[in-house]
Amino acid sequence: MNRTEGPLSPCINVGIDKIYLSPVTESDKGAFLEHFNEPEISENLHVVPYPFTENDAAHWVTFYEENRVVPETKLAIRSGKGR
């Protein structure tokens, strides 16, 4: 793994083509809504409510922004397109 400039800098290249890790941002709310709003996710991740609402997504983003640490330990998985 190495730090690199990517779709959302700074990001970490994990050695898999076009996959990066980077800090959670406000733009991640849509992805939270899309991926966390599944019953299977809630069943396996007890901190994820179902249904997962826009308020839940906003809470997660705010939580990540308010609890940032160095080095960053709460990261989003992104494609080479920044999603």
N, C-alpha and C positions, 0 to 999 in steps of 0.2 A: 504494500500500500504506500502511496505517496501523495503528498498534497500537490494540487495542480490548479490551474485556472480552468474553470468549466462553466457550464451554463449559469450556475449560481456560485460565485466565488466567495470565500474559499471553499473548495470541495476536496474530497479525498477520492482518488482513483483506487478502486479495490482490486484492480488487476483483471477485471472482466470488461471486455470491450463495451464501451458506451454505458457503463453503470458507475454512478458516483454517489457518495454520501455527502450531505451538506446540512447545515442547520435548518430547522423548521422555520418557515416564514409564513406570513399572512396569506400568501398565494397557495398554501397547502390546504386551506379549508375545503376546497372542492374535492381534493383527493381523499381527505378524511371522510367527507360525506359519502363519496362513491364507494370506498373500500370498507369503511367501518359499519356501514348500514346494512350489514348482512347478519342474519341470526347466528351463523356458524362462528363468526368473529366474536360476537358477544359471549357465546358459549365457551370459547377457548381463551379469551382474554377478559377476565372478570372485571377489569376497570373500564371496559367499553360497554356502555348501555345500548340496549336495543329497544325501540328504534334510536338510531344515532341522528340527532337533529342539528340544525344550523347553530343553535345555541351551544350544543356540545362541541362542535368543531371550533367555534370561537373561543370556548373555554380552553380547549387543548392548546390552541395557538398562543393565547395569553399566558397559559401556564408555562409553555416552553420559553417564551420571550422573557418572562419574569424570573425564571430559574436557570438562566444560562450560566455555565461554568466554563473555566478554561483548564484543561482542554475540553472542548465540546464533547459531550457524551450522549446527547439526545439528537440523533441525526435522521434525516429523511433519505430514503433510497430514491435515486433519480435516474432517468434515462439520459442519454446524451442530449436530448432535447430539453432538459431541465424540468421534466415532469416526474 
